[in-house]
């Protein structure tokens, strides 16, 4: 059995699909950057310190 090589039209179509997908991804990233610059992030994240470190007052070197 011989492998069927894609025709030139099929290769061009697949390249166009790849370029179109990359342009959509780039547009989404640019949109996210613009929205972050306009709206911004005003809050700090939550503190994850639930329990204080029990070794902090012992003067351990590590």
N, C-alpha and C positions, 0 to 999 in steps of 0.2 A: 504494500500500500504506500502510495506516495502522499506526502503531506501536501495539503492544498495551501498554496501561498496566497495571502490576501492581495486583492487587486489594488491598484493605485487609488481608486475611489474609496475603498474601504479604509486604507491607511490614512488618507486625508480626512475622512470623516472621524476616525478615532482621534486624530490629532486635534481636530476642531473641538471635539467633546472635551478633551483634556484641557485645552486652552480656555474653554468656556467655564469649566469647573474651577480652574485656578483663578480666573477673573472673579467668579462669584465668591470664592474664599477670600480673595484680597479685598473685595468690596465690603464684605462683612467685617473684616478686621479693621478697615478704615472707618467704617461706621461706628464700631465699638470705641475706637480711639476718639473720634469726634464727640460722641455722646459722653464719654468719660471727661473730656475737656470741658464740655458745656455744663453738664450736671455736676460732675466732680464727686469725690468721696469725702463727705464731711465728718463721718463718724469714725471713731477708733474701733478696732475689733474688740470682742469680749475678752475678758481676762480669764485665762484657763487655770489660774492658780486656785485650786479648790482647797487644798490642805497645805499649810505652810511647811517648808522643808524642816524635818525634825533634826537634821544634822547641822543646821545653820548656826546654832548657838554653841556648838561643842568645840569650835576652833579647829576643825579638821583641815588638813592642807589640801585636800582634793575636792 
